[in-house]
Structure formats: C-alpha cells, structure tokens
Amino acid sequence: MNLFETLQTMVDGRTISISVETVTPEEAKTWLTETNKKNRHMNKNHVGALSRNMQNGTWRFNGDTICFDENGTLIDGQHRLSAIMTSGISIPMIVIRGLDPETIKTKDMEVKPRNLGDLLQMDGVQCARQRAAIVTRYMVLSRGNTILSVKAGSPTGLMMKSVGTIEEKYNTYYNHQILFDDCSNYGRLLSERVQILTCSEIGAFYAFLYLDKHHSDDEIRGFFDRLFFNSGEINVIRLLQEKLINDLRAPVKMSGAYKQNIVAKAWNYYIKQKDVKILSFNNKTEGQIEFI
C-alpha cells in the first residue's frame, strides 16, 4: 500500500519509480519467492535480529530501500523482507523500481562487500565459491606471491592473501571461464579421493601452470594423476605424496608457504624428468621456489 503518490523520474534513460509502501508479510513472501533470483545467501542471524526488532517495537523507519531492477528482480532488501515475513508484522519501506540490473553488483559494498563468490553465485555459476577460491589463489600465484599465509587461531592455520580487486578477479574468471570450470571439476574429483590438497589449491596450481607457465594439459594432469592415484613409478611424486599424507596426520600443519614450495620443487623435478631420493625445503636457504 502506497503511503504517498509514487514519484517517477528519469535516470540514465530509465524510468525510476520511488514510493513508500507498507509491506505486508504476505507481500514480502511473494517478492522473496517470485523475484529474489540473484541475491547472495541470506544471513539467518541478521534476519532474526531484524525480526525481533520488528516484533518488540524497536524497529525504526530509517530510509533503507527495497530495490527492484527494470525486469522486476529484487536486487536489495531480502533480509528486511525475510524479517517482515518472519515477524508477521507489516512495515513501511521505501520501494524503488526500474534500476539497472547491473547495480546488484554494487549493493552493500561499503557495509558488507560482495566477494567474487557472491558475484558468480548471482550470475548462476555452479560451485561459485569453489571457483572463486581457485581464481583468487591463481591470482596470488600469478603475481608471484605465496598461495597461503599463516593465520593465528585458525583451525587449519591457513588464510588466503588478498590480491587484486573484485573487478580484476571477476574479469579473470570470465576471460578463462572454461579453464577455471575445468580446474574446479578436476580439483574436486581429486580432492574427494584424499584431502592431501584442496580443490582450490589443485585448481589454482593447474590454472597457473597452464596460463602462466604454458604447460600442456597432459603434463599437468600427468603430475596430479600420479600424485593422487599412482605415485610408484616416479619417486619424487611418491615423496611428495608421503609428505602431504603425513601432514594430514600431524598435529601441527605445514605452513601454506612450505606446502606451495614443496609442491613447486616436486613439480620442477618432475617436469625436468629428474628424480630424487630426498624431497625437502629450507626457507632460510632456498627462499621461494618458482614453478618452471
């Protein structure tokens, strides 16, 4: 129900309408069910907090908006609508219609920035967060950094370093979408067999070796297939496999830098067809190992 006459104006060639409407729980449910197609996953705790505010009378009309694009798709306000539906209370809201569909990618960037996984999910990409992690790890490698850094207090002890803007990551994915999708599928296949490397680690190594080091699919898959399925014929891969398996059992995990460097050393021996009896890495004397 409109509380005042709808205002219409032209912005960038689009007709934008703005009104204050009392949104009922039934209407909120309809909008969420029929028009909420591209938003990221909702935060249930946030919805619960908003709903409690509405129920106990502490909710205040603050000018926040419910936004729809020119196709009628909800692009902002899903948490407030869900709270209205949960609380069972009708709430006045500013409703804006007719926005550019691309503006969904700019919503909430200051309060809770959308990451690459959010954007790919909104685009309908399968396994969006997994593929986003591969792209992010690939960019770390591509820019000459360590794929992981140590994070104190983390259950795994690992944290990705932030490299590149969200736009750079987004464009990187779509510039090589087929490759990153294939890396994701391949990495998941291997990591589900045994967790010596995660899907995103495998995918990032694969993409880096293919795009930046210009190795063939056969060379890369030959290395990882042997690492996960049959290491016996090449000793350096067997040594790497043993190190990674032992790390799964160790109370203190190897650092991300160590893992990257030991994989890089094994790869370099493998690609040069040079086998070894010992596979080790010393950060103080060797520094960062570059993949060849």
URMO-V696369 format. One record per residue. RES is the residue in three letters. PSI is psi in radians with two decimals (none if undefined). Layout:
{{RES:PSI} {RES:PSI}}
This chain:
{{MET:2.18} {ASN:2.33} {LEU:-0.35} {PHE:2.94} {GLU:2.43} {THR:2.30} {LEU:2.31} {GLN:2.43} {THR:2.82} {MET:2.24} {VAL:2.08} {ASP:0.71} {GLY:0.08} {ARG:2.50} {THR:2.01} {ILE:2.29} {SER:2.46} {ILE:2.26} {SER:2.75} {VAL:2.14} {GLU:2.48} {THR:1.89} {VAL:2.09} {THR:2.80} {PRO:-0.64} {GLU:-0.73} {GLU:-0.71} {ALA:-0.74} {LYS:-0.75} {THR:-0.80} {TRP:-0.74} {LEU:-0.66} {THR:-0.71} {GLU:-0.37} {THR:-0.13} {ASN:1.43} {LYS:-0.38} {LYS:0.01} {ASN:2.75} {ARG:3.00} {HIS:2.48} {MET:2.60} {ASN:1.88} {LYS:-0.60} {ASN:-0.70} {HIS:-0.75} {VAL:-0.76} {GLY:-0.73} {ALA:-0.77} {LEU:-0.74} {SER:-0.72} {ARG:-0.66} {ASN:-0.70} {MET:-0.68} {GLN:-0.62} {ASN:0.10} {GLY:0.19} {THR:-0.07} {TRP:2.40} {ARG:2.46} {PHE:1.98} {ASN:0.13} {GLY:-0.05} {ASP:2.59} {THR:2.71} {ILE:2.15} {CYS:2.41} {PHE:2.53} {ASP:-3.11} {GLU:-0.24} {ASN:0.02} {GLY:0.18} {THR:2.33} {LEU:2.20} {ILE:-0.11} {ASP:2.43} {GLY:0.16} {GLN:-0.59} {HIS:-0.74} {ARG:-0.69} {LEU:-0.71} {SER:-0.64} {ALA:-0.68} {ILE:-0.79} {MET:-0.73} {THR:-0.71} {SER:-0.47} {GLY:0.31} {ILE:2.34} {SER:2.36} {ILE:2.34} {PRO:2.37} {MET:2.56} {ILE:2.21} {VAL:2.18} {ILE:2.32} {ARG:2.61} {GLY:0.24} {LEU:2.80} {ASP:2.25} {PRO:-0.50} {GLU:-0.26} {THR:-0.27} {ILE:-0.51} {LYS:-0.15} {THR:-0.11} {LYS:2.44} {ASP:0.31} {MET:-0.54} {GLU:-0.68} {VAL:-0.91} {LYS:1.56} {PRO:2.41} {ARG:2.32} {ASN:-3.14} {LEU:-0.67} {GLY:-0.69} {ASP:-0.81} {LEU:-0.75} {LEU:-0.64} {GLN:-0.74} {MET:-0.45} {ASP:-0.10} {GLY:0.30} {VAL:2.31} {GLN:2.60} {CYS:0.79} {ALA:-0.79} {ARG:-0.60} {GLN:-0.78} {ARG:-0.58} {ALA:-0.71} {ALA:-0.67} {ILE:-0.79} {VAL:-0.78} {THR:-0.80} {ARG:-0.67} {TYR:-0.77} {MET:-0.59} {VAL:-0.83} {LEU:-0.78} {SER:-0.47} {ARG:0.26} {GLY:0.41} {ASN:3.00} {THR:2.37} {ILE:-0.53} {LEU:2.67} {SER:2.83} {VAL:2.40} {LYS:2.02} {ALA:2.37} {GLY:-0.16} {SER:2.48} {PRO:-0.57} {THR:-0.25} {GLY:0.18} {LEU:2.53} {MET:2.35} {MET:2.42} {LYS:2.51} {SER:2.14} {VAL:2.22} {GLY:2.73} {THR:2.90} {ILE:-0.61} {GLU:-0.70} {GLU:-0.73} {LYS:-0.75} {TYR:-0.81} {ASN:-0.64} {THR:-0.76} {TYR:-0.88} {TYR:-0.39} {ASN:-0.43} {HIS:0.76} {GLN:-0.79} {ILE:-0.76} {LEU:-0.86} {PHE:-0.61} {ASP:-0.73} {ASP:-0.72} {CYS:-0.69} {SER:-0.82} {ASN:-0.74} {TYR:-0.78} {GLY:-0.68} {ARG:-0.70} {LEU:-0.78} {LEU:-0.80} {SER:-0.45} {GLU:-0.34} {ARG:-0.85} {VAL:2.37} {GLN:0.85} {ILE:-0.47} {LEU:2.57} {THR:2.88} {CYS:-0.77} {SER:-0.56} {GLU:-0.83} {ILE:-0.85} {GLY:-0.69} {ALA:-0.76} {PHE:-0.78} {TYR:-0.91} {ALA:-0.71} {PHE:-0.80} {LEU:-0.56} {TYR:-0.87} {LEU:-0.75} {ASP:-0.59} {LYS:-0.10} {HIS:0.66} {HIS:2.78} {SER:2.82} {ASP:-0.72} {ASP:-0.72} {GLU:-0.79} {ILE:-0.82} {ARG:-0.56} {GLY:-0.70} {PHE:-0.92} {PHE:-0.61} {ASP:-0.74} {ARG:-0.66} {LEU:-0.67} {PHE:-0.42} {PHE:-0.65} {ASN:1.56} {SER:-0.16} {GLY:-0.57} {GLU:-0.37} {ILE:2.03} {ASN:-0.67} {VAL:-0.58} {ILE:-0.65} {ARG:-0.71} {LEU:-0.72} {LEU:-0.75} {GLN:-0.75} {GLU:-0.73} {LYS:-0.75} {LEU:-0.64} {ILE:-0.75} {ASN:-0.60} {ASP:-0.57} {LEU:-0.56} {ARG:-0.25} {ALA:2.44} {PRO:-0.56} {VAL:2.03} {LYS:2.64} {MET:2.57} {SER:2.81} {GLY:-0.69} {ALA:-0.74} {TYR:-0.78} {LYS:-0.80} {GLN:-0.77} {ASN:-0.62} {ILE:-0.60} {VAL:-0.73} {ALA:-0.74} {LYS:-0.77} {ALA:-0.75} {TRP:-0.79} {ASN:-0.73} {TYR:-0.75} {TYR:-0.84} {ILE:-0.45} {LYS:-0.01} {GLN:0.70} {LYS:2.03} {ASP:2.73} {VAL:2.82} {LYS:-0.36} {ILE:2.36} {LEU:1.96} {SER:2.91} {PHE:2.33} {ASN:1.92} {ASN:-0.62} {LYS:-0.59} {THR:-0.38} {GLU:-0.37} {GLY:-2.69} {GLN:2.28} {ILE:2.22} {GLU:2.34} {PHE:2.43} {ILE:none}}
